Amino acid sequence: MEIECKNCHQIFKGHYCNNCGQTSETHKINAHFLWHDIQHGLLHFDKGIPYSLKQLFTRPGHSVREFIEGKRVHHFKPLSLVVLLAALYGVLYHYFHINTFPESDGKSVNYHEFNEWMATHYSWVIIATIPIYTIGTYTVFRKQGYNYFEFFVLNTFKASQRLFVQILTFPILLYLNGTPQIQKFSSLTYFIGLILIFWTNIQFFNKISKTKAFFLSILSHIIFLICFFIIAVIVYTVIENY
């Protein structure tokens, strides 16, 4: 039986494409796919990182959509990529003692503890926010034909995108460390992250107009902020009462 490769469109027979090497079985992204990614993806480091990062900053939405639809042979695993980048940023954050809350109002001790906790758990914090982002994406874009887990992969790639920007701009963060300007710089990187989110969504959801994709992305982010605030209040209340 002849098969068309979803990665390079070569016609071939067998389990692997004789042109690019991609497997003939590109399973639909679902819970099983993500579990397999967690089990095996974190154990393999290959040349897919430069390719994935390049794609995320040249044609982010198109490349992620192609990944979901089966063009995956050159990409690094999405969960592996975000964990790797988050761990690297967390190490830099901790090693250089970054203080995004300059001492003021006698609260420096609490802020110092918060900074240390963030540095130690940064990768887990980033991963924990991805399902929350996905709630917003799934809520407003659910009619576009993708399931929750495919939206999860989309948001995982977008998290890697923002993390790489933070790593690239870390020297500036280090220069502003402990100064009042560091909070302005943090706000700037957050704004850059929003631009990347909207750019990626506009490319990814190419079956609707760019204007509609833009405004739905805003709504999606608002839903994320509401969900994040509610969860943060619940967690804070539990910790305070513990």
DOLUM-296314 format. One record per residue: x negated, y, z of N, C-alpha, C in turn. Coordinates in steps of 0.2 Angstrom, whole numbers. Atoms other than C-alpha are relative to their C-alpha. Layout:
      nu      nv      nw     cau     cav     caw      cu      cv      cw
       X       Y       Z       X       Y       Z       X       Y       Z
...
% end
This chain:
      nu      nv      nw     cau     cav     caw      cu      cv      cw
      -4      -6       0       0       0       0      -4       6       0
       4      -6       0      -7      17      -5       3       5       5
      -2      -5      -5      -7      31       8      -4       6      -2
       3      -7       2     -10      50       5      -3       2       7
       3      -2      -6     -22      56      18       3       7       2
      -3      -6      -2     -14      70      28      -5       6       1
       5      -5      -1     -31      79      31      -3       3      -7
       4      -2       6     -39      79      13       5      -2      -6
      -5       2       5     -24      72       3      -3      -5      -5
       3       6       4     -35      58      -4       5      -6       0
      -4       6       0     -25      43     -10      -5      -6       2
       4       6      -2     -32      27      -1       4      -6       2
      -3       6      -3     -29      10       5      -4      -2       6
       3       2      -6     -32       3      23       1       5       6
      -1      -4      -6     -34      11      40      -3       6       0
       4      -6       0     -46      25      36      -1       3      -7
       1      -4       7     -47      38      22      -8      -1      -2
       6       1       2     -62      33      12      -4       7      -3
       3      -7       2     -65      52       8      -3       4       6
       2      -4      -6     -65      60      25       0      -4       7
       0       4      -6     -63      46      38       6       0       4
      -5      -1      -5     -47      51      46       5      -7       0
      -4       5      -1     -36      37      52       7       0      -4
      -7       0       4     -20      32      42       6       1       5
      -5      -1      -5     -10      33      58      -1       6       4
       0      -7      -4      -7      51      64       6       0       3
      -7       1      -4       6      48      77       3       7       2
      -4      -7      -2      19      62      81      -3       2       7
       3      -3      -6      13      73      95       6      -1       5
      -5       1      -5      23      67     111      -4      -1       6
       3       1      -7      20      62     129      -6      -5      -1
       5       6       1      10      46     123      -6       3      -3
       5      -3       3      -1      57     112      -4       4       5
       3      -4      -5      -5      69     126      -4      -4       6
       3       4      -4      -9      55     138      -6      -4      -3
       6       2       3     -21      47     126      -5       5      -1
       5      -6       0     -29      64     124      -4       0       7
       3      -1      -7     -32      65     143      -5      -6       1
       4       6      -2     -39      47     144      -6       0      -4
       5       1       4     -50      47     129      -4       7      -2
       3      -6       3     -53      65     123      -5       3       4
       5      -3      -4     -62      71     138      -7      -3       0
       6       3       0     -75      58     136      -4       0      -6
       3       0       7     -80      62     118      -2       8      -1
       2      -7       2     -90      78     114      -3      -1      -7
       2       1       7     -93      80      95       0       7      -3
       1      -6       4     -95      93      82       6       4      -1
      -6      -3       1     -77      98      82       1       6       4
      -1      -6      -3     -79     112      94      -1       6      -4
       1      -6       5     -87     125      82       6       1      -5
      -5       0       5     -74     120      69       7       3       3
      -6      -2      -3     -59     122      81       0       7       2
       0      -7      -2     -65     139      88       0       4      -6
      -1      -4       6     -68     145      70       7       1      -3
      -7       0       2     -51     140      65       5       5       4
      -4      -3      -4     -43     148      80      -1       8       0
       1      -7       1     -51     165      75       0       2      -7
       0      -2       7     -49     165      57       7      -2      -3
      -7       2       2     -32     156      54       3      -4       5
      -3       4      -6     -25     151      71       6      -4      -1
      -7       3       0      -7     148      68       0      -6      -5
       0       4       6     -10     139      51      -4      -7       2
       4       6      -1     -23     127      58       3      -4       6
      -4       4      -5     -13     122      74       6      -3      -3
      -6       3       3       2     119      63      -2      -6      -4
       3       5       4      -9     108      52      -2      -6       4
       2       5      -5     -16      99      67       6      -4       3
      -6       3      -2       2      95      73       3      -4      -5
      -3       4       6       7      89      56      -5      -6      -2
       4       6       2      -8      77      55      -7       1      -2
       7      -1       3     -24      86      49      -4       1       6
       3       0      -6     -34      82      64      -8      -2       1
       7       3       0     -51      74      59      -5       5       2
       6      -4      -2     -62      89      61       1       4       7
      -2      -4      -7     -53      97      77      -3      -4       6
       1       3      -6     -59      94      94       7      -1       4
      -6       2      -4     -46      87     106       2       7       4
      -2      -6      -3     -35     102     112      -1       0       8
       1       0      -8     -35      97     131      -7       0       2
       7       0      -1     -53      93     130      -3       7      -1
       3      -7       1     -57     110     123       2       5       5
      -2      -5      -5     -47     120     135      -3      -2       7
       4       2      -6     -55     110     150      -7       2       0
       7      -2       0     -72     113     144      -1       7       0
       1      -7       0     -70     131     141       2       3       7
      -2      -2      -6     -61     134     157      -5      -2       6
       6       2      -5     -75     124     167      -6       5      -1
       5      -5       2     -88     135     158       1       7       3
      -1      -7      -3     -80     151     163       1       0       7
      -1       1      -7     -76     145     180      -7       0       3
       7       1      -3     -95     141     183      -3       7      -1
       3      -7       1    -100     159     176       3       4       6
      -4      -4      -5     -87     167     187      -3      -1       7
       2       1      -7     -93     158     203      -7       1       1
       7      -1       0    -112     159     199      -2       7       1
       2      -7       0    -112     177     196       4       4       5
      -4      -3      -6    -100     181     211       4       6      -3
      -4      -6       3     -88     191     200       6       2       5
      -5      -3      -5     -76     202     211       4       5      -4
      -5      -4       4     -61     208     201       4       5       5
      -3      -4      -5     -55     216     217      -5       4       4
       5      -4      -4     -67     230     223       3       1       7
      -2      -1      -7     -67     232     242       4       6       1
      -4      -6      -2     -53     243     248       5      -2       5
      -5       1      -4     -40     245     261      -1      -5       5
       1       5      -6     -48     233     273       2      -7      -2
      -3       7       2     -42     218     262      -6      -4      -4
       5       3       4     -59     213     255      -1      -7       2
       1       7      -2     -60     197     265       5      -5      -4
      -5       4       4     -43     190     257      -2       0      -7
       2       0       7     -49     196     240      -6      -4      -2
       6       5       1     -66     187     242       2      -7       0
      -2       7      -1     -57     171     247       4      -2      -7
      -4       1       6     -45     173     232      -5      -1      -6
       5       1       5     -60     175     220      -4      -6       0
       3       6      -1     -69     160     227       5      -6      -2
      -5       6       2     -53     149     225       1       0      -7
      -1       0       7     -51     155     208      -6      -3      -4
       6       3       3     -69     151     203       0      -7       0
       1       7      -1     -68     134     210       6      -4      -3
      -5       4       3     -51     129     203       2       3      -7
      -2      -4       6     -51     140     187       3      -5      -6
      -2       5       6     -49     125     174       7      -2       2
      -7       3      -2     -34     118     184       5       5       0
      -5      -5       1     -26     135     185       2       1      -7
      -2      -2       7     -27     138     166       4      -6      -2
      -5       6       2     -20     120     163       7       0       3
      -7       0      -3      -6     123     175       4       5      -3
      -4      -6       3      -1     139     166       3      -2      -7
      -2       2       7       1     130     149       7      -3       0
      -7       2       0      17     121     154       5       5       1
      -4      -6      -1      24     137     160       1       4      -7
       0      -4       6      19     146     144       5      -4      -5
      -3       4       5      27     131     134       8       1       2
      -7      -1      -1      44     134     143       3       6      -4
      -2      -6       4      45     151     135       0      -1      -7
       1       1       7      39     145     118       6      -5      -2
      -5       5       2      51     130     118       7       3       0
      -7      -3      -1      66     141     124       2       4      -6
      -2      -5       6      65     154     110      -1      -3      -7
       2       3       7      57     143      96       3      -7      -1
      -2       7       0      66     127      99       3      -2      -7
      -4       2       7      76     128      82      -5      -1      -5
       5       0       6      60     128      72      -3      -7      -1
       1       7       1      59     109      73      -6      -4       3
       6       3      -4      45     105      86       3      -2       6
      -2       2      -7      47      96     102      -5       4       5
       3      -4      -5      41     102     119      -8      -2       0
       7       2       0      24      92     118      -4       3      -6
       3      -4       6      20     100     101      -1       7       2
       1      -7      -2      23     117     108      -5       0       6
       5       0      -5      12     112     123      -7       0      -3
       6       0       4      -2     108     110      -2       7      -2
       0      -7       3       1     125     102      -3       5       6
       2      -5      -5      -1     134     119      -7      -2       3
       6       2      -3     -16     123     124      -6       3      -5
       5      -3       5     -25     129     108      -1       8       1
       0      -7      -1     -20     147     112      -3       2       7
       4      -1      -6     -27     145     130      -7       0      -2
       7       0       2     -43     140     122      -3       6      -3
       2      -6       4     -43     155     111      -1       6       5
       1      -5      -5     -41     167     126      -6      -1       4
       6       2      -4     -54     158     136      -7       2      -4
       6      -2       4     -67     160     122      -1       7       0
       1      -7       0     -64     178     121      -3       3       7
       3      -1      -6     -67     179     140      -7      -2       1
       7       2       0     -83     170     138      -4       4      -4
       4      -5       5     -89     181     124      -1       7       4
       0      -7      -3     -85     197     134      -2      -1       7
       2       1      -7     -92     190     151      -5       5       1
       6      -5      -2    -108     201     150       3       7       2
      -3      -6      -1     -96     216     150       3       0       7
      -3       1      -6     -87     209     165      -5       0       6
       5       0      -5    -103     206     174      -3       7       1
       2      -7      -1    -109     224     171       5       4       4
      -5      -3      -4     -93     230     178       2      -3       7
      -2       4      -6     -93     218     193       0       4       6
      -1      -4      -6     -87     226     209       1       7      -1
      -2      -7       1     -83     243     201       8       0      -1
      -7      -1       2     -66     250     199       2      -1      -7
      -2       1       8     -67     249     180       1      -7      -1
      -1       7       2     -67     230     181       7      -2      -1
      -7       1       0     -48     230     184       3       2      -7
      -2      -3       7     -46     241     168      -2      -5      -6
       3       4       5     -57     229     158       4      -7       0
      -4       6      -1     -47     214     165       7       1      -4
      -6      -2       4     -31     223     158      -1       0      -7
       1       0       7     -39     225     142      -1      -7      -3
       1       7       2     -44     207     140       7      -4       0
      -6       2       0     -26     203     145       4       2      -7
      -4      -3       6     -19     214     131      -3      -3      -7
       2       3       6     -31     206     118       2      -7       0
      -4       7       0     -24     189     124       7       0      -3
      -7      -1       2      -7     195     120       0       1      -8
       0      -1       8     -12     201     102      -2      -7      -3
       2       7       3     -20     183      99       6      -4       0
      -6       4       0      -4     175     105       5       2      -5
      -5      -2       5       7     185      94      -2      -1      -7
       3       2       6      -5     183      79       1      -7      -2
      -1       8       1      -5     164      81       7      -2      -1
      -7       2       1      14     163      83       2       2      -7
      -3      -3       6      17     174      68      -3      -5      -6
       2       5       5       6     162      57       3      -7       1
      -2       7      -2      12     146      66       7      -1      -3
      -7       0       2      31     150      63       1       3      -6
       0      -3       6      29     153      45       7      -1      -4
      -6       1       3      47     148      41       5       6       2
      -4      -6      -2      54     164      49      -4       6      -2
       3      -6       1      50     182      46      -5       2       5
       5      -2      -5      35     190      54       3       4       5
      -3      -5      -5      46     203      63       4      -5       5
      -4       4      -5      57     189      70      -5      -4       4
       5       4      -4      42     179      76      -3       4       5
       3      -4      -5      34     194      84       5       2       6
      -5      -2      -6      50     199      94       2      -7       4
      -1       6      -4      53     181      99      -6      -2       4
       6       1      -4      35     180     105       0       4       6
       0      -5      -6      38     195     116       5      -3       5
      -5       3      -5      54     186     123      -3      -6       3
       3       6      -3      44     170     125      -5       2       6
       4      -2      -5      31     179     135       3       3       6
      -4      -2      -6      44     188     146       2      -6       4
      -2       6      -3      51     171     150      -6      -3       4
       6       2      -4      34     165     155      -2       4       6
       1      -5      -6      31     180     166       5      -1       6
      -6       1      -5      48     177     175      -1      -7       3
       1       7      -3      44     158     177      -6       0       4
       7      -1      -4      26     162     183       2       3       7
      -2      -3      -6      33     174     196       4      -4       5
      -4       5      -4      46     162     202      -4      -5       4
       5       5      -2      33     148     204      -5       3       5
       5      -2      -4      20     159     212       4       2       7
      -3      -1      -6      33     165     225       2      -6       4
      -1       6      -3      38     148     229      -6      -3       3
       6       3      -3      20     142     231      -3       4       6
       2      -4      -6      16     157     242       4      -1       6
      -5       1      -6      31     154     253      -2      -7       3
       2       6      -3      26     136     255      -6       0       4
       7      -1      -3       8     140     259       1       4       7
      -1      -4      -6      13     153     272       4      -3       5
      -4       3      -5      25     142     280      -3      -7       3
       3       6      -2      13     127     281      -4       1       6
% end
